[in-house]
Amino acid sequence: MAERCFLVTGALGCIGAWVVRNLIRAGERVVAFDLGEDLRRLRLIMTPEELSRALFVRGDITDFAQVQRAMDEHDITHVIHLAGLQVPFCRANPVLGAQVNVVGTVNIFEAARRRSGRTERVVYASSIAVYDADDAKPGEPLPNDAAGHPTTLYGVYKQANEGTARVYWRENGVSSVGLRPYIVFGPGRDQGLTSAPTKAMLAAAAGQPYHIPYGGRADYEYADDVAKTFIACALVPFHGAEVYHLPGAMLSMAEVVAAIEAAAPAVRGQITFEDQPLPFPERMDGGPLEALLAPLGGLPRTPFDRAVGETIAIFRQALADGRLHVE
């Protein structure tokens, strides 16, 4: 195996930005692959010097030749595949959603297959959206191997990707780990169905009110911890094709709002929410992922209150120095 080099697709997104930051701070070689050029999420959490150590490659995940060229030219050993369109974008343009989320993932696996073992592993983002709320038994965590019945095209696309990963392992020996996050929050989380709690934290940092359009109980995962988990899954000893729930802090929306108010007391009573749960299982069984990562110390977990405080502090600083605007 050559010197390690990570390809991070969707590097300009929320999780992608945190993955790039953590890899750079660990001294790893990073190729950041994205169709866009907007570095605002990376600038929110990285210094200019840190950014200068990442190699940015502008590329289209739906174009196989571009994906293969990036992997070959930079001798990629590990892929963290995060490129994808969120629920609202898939709903608005199903064809583009399938091209990016499904064809893009096939392109990653096919490029890895053609590298004849020089790419050690693909770690990719699946989603809680492969499930419906009824897929879990009342009061019980959703088993890691539960069958999913997605209710959105986004969820269907993610389910297809899990199948793609299994076939590439069985037929071609391409090793992979898929992760199913739930509500990811933190600086940079500004798009998608479950971005509202982070938008509420930004509003709180700016001293403004905000209404979260859903409620209920769910798993909350800090973007920094999620990024570290993706990286750990790329490095832990493993061969095969598995998909794991990525559990976080199980909280009600009232508890989330209380944590925001504790970090920003000036907005107490101004962060509200709709008492309507999301159409997904409340809680996931994280035991299998914990077992996988036990050799590396288990799942990264930042206490929720501290993570909210860190998020609001980053937002306040970025608002103050003009890197971020509340709009």
BELKA-V538625 format. One record per residue. N is the residue number from 0. PHI is phi as a letter, one per 20 degrees, with the letter a starting at -180 (NA if undefined). D_LAST is the distance of its C-alpha to the last C-alpha in whole Angstrom. Layout:
BEGIN
n/phi/d_last
N/PHI/D_LAST
N/PHI/D_LAST
END
This chain:
BEGIN
n/phi/d_last
0/NA/46
1/f/45
2/g/43
3/f/39
4/b/37
5/e/33
6/e/32
7/d/28
8/e/27
9/m/23
10/f/23
11/e/19
12/e/18
13/f/17
14/f/21
15/g/22
16/f/20
17/f/22
18/f/25
19/g/25
20/g/25
21/f/28
22/f/30
23/f/30
24/f/30
25/e/33
26/n/35
27/e/34
28/e/34
29/c/31
30/d/30
31/e/27
32/d/27
33/a/24
34/f/24
35/e/20
36/c/20
37/e/16
38/e/17
39/f/14
40/f/15
41/f/18
42/f/17
43/f/15
44/c/19
45/c/21
46/e/23
47/g/24
48/f/28
49/f/27
50/f/25
51/f/28
52/e/30
53/e/29
54/e/30
55/e/27
56/d/29
57/e/27
58/b/28
59/d/28
60/f/29
61/e/31
62/d/33
63/g/36
64/f/37
65/f/34
66/f/34
67/f/38
68/f/38
69/f/35
70/f/37
71/f/40
72/f/39
73/d/38
74/l/40
75/f/38
76/d/39
77/c/36
78/d/34
79/d/30
80/e/29
81/c/25
82/f/25
83/r/24
84/e/21
85/f/20
86/g/21
87/f/19
88/f/20
89/f/23
90/f/24
91/f/22
92/b/25
93/g/27
94/f/29
95/f/27
96/g/26
97/f/30
98/f/30
99/f/27
100/f/28
101/e/32
102/f/33
103/g/31
104/f/32
105/g/36
106/g/35
107/f/35
108/f/38
109/f/40
110/f/39
111/f/40
112/f/43
113/f/44
114/e/44
115/l/47
116/n/46
117/f/44
118/e/41
119/f/42
120/a/39
121/d/36
122/d/33
123/c/31
124/e/28
125/e/29
126/a/28
127/f/28
128/f/28
129/f/31
130/d/32
131/d/32
132/g/33
133/f/36
134/f/37
135/d/37
136/f/40
137/g/39
138/m/39
139/d/39
140/f/37
141/f/37
142/f/39
143/f/38
144/d/41
145/f/40
146/f/40
147/d/36
148/c/36
149/f/32
150/d/31
151/c/28
152/f/29
153/g/26
154/f/29
155/f/32
156/f/31
157/f/30
158/f/34
159/f/35
160/f/34
161/f/36
162/f/39
163/g/39
164/f/39
165/f/42
166/f/44
167/f/43
168/f/44
169/f/47
170/e/48
171/c/47
172/m/47
173/e/43
174/e/42
175/b/38
176/c/36
177/d/34
178/c/31
179/d/29
180/f/26
181/d/25
182/e/22
183/e/20
184/c/18
185/p/17
186/g/15
187/n/14
188/e/14
189/c/11
190/c/13
191/o/16
192/g/18
193/d/18
194/e/14
195/g/14
196/g/15
197/f/13
198/f/10
199/f/12
200/f/13
201/f/10
202/g/9
203/f/13
204/f/13
205/e/10
206/m/13
207/d/11
208/f/13
209/b/12
210/d/15
211/e/16
212/e/18
213/b/21
214/b/23
215/m/26
216/d/28
217/a/27
218/e/27
219/d/24
220/c/24
221/f/22
222/g/21
223/f/24
224/f/26
225/f/26
226/f/26
227/f/29
228/f/31
229/g/30
230/f/32
231/f/35
232/f/35
233/f/36
234/d/38
235/f/40
236/g/44
237/a/43
238/b/45
239/p/44
240/b/41
241/c/40
242/c/36
243/c/35
244/f/33
245/d/30
246/f/31
247/c/28
248/e/28
249/e/29
250/c/27
251/e/27
252/f/23
253/f/25
254/f/25
255/f/22
256/f/20
257/f/23
258/f/23
259/f/19
260/f/20
261/f/23
262/e/21
263/c/19
264/g/21
265/f/19
266/d/17
267/g/21
268/n/21
269/d/17
270/e/17
271/d/18
272/b/19
273/e/21
274/e/25
275/c/25
276/f/26
277/f/25
278/e/28
279/c/29
280/g/32
281/f/31
282/c/32
283/d/34
284/e/37
285/e/36
286/g/39
287/g/40
288/f/37
289/g/38
290/f/42
291/g/41
292/e/39
293/g/41
294/f/43
295/d/40
296/n/39
297/n/38
298/f/34
299/f/32
300/b/30
301/e/28
302/g/28
303/g/25
304/g/25
305/f/25
306/f/23
307/f/20
308/f/21
309/f/20
310/f/17
311/f/16
312/f/18
313/f/16
314/f/13
315/f/14
316/f/16
317/f/13
318/f/11
319/f/14
320/e/15
321/n/12
322/f/12
323/b/9
324/c/5
325/f/4
326/f/0
END
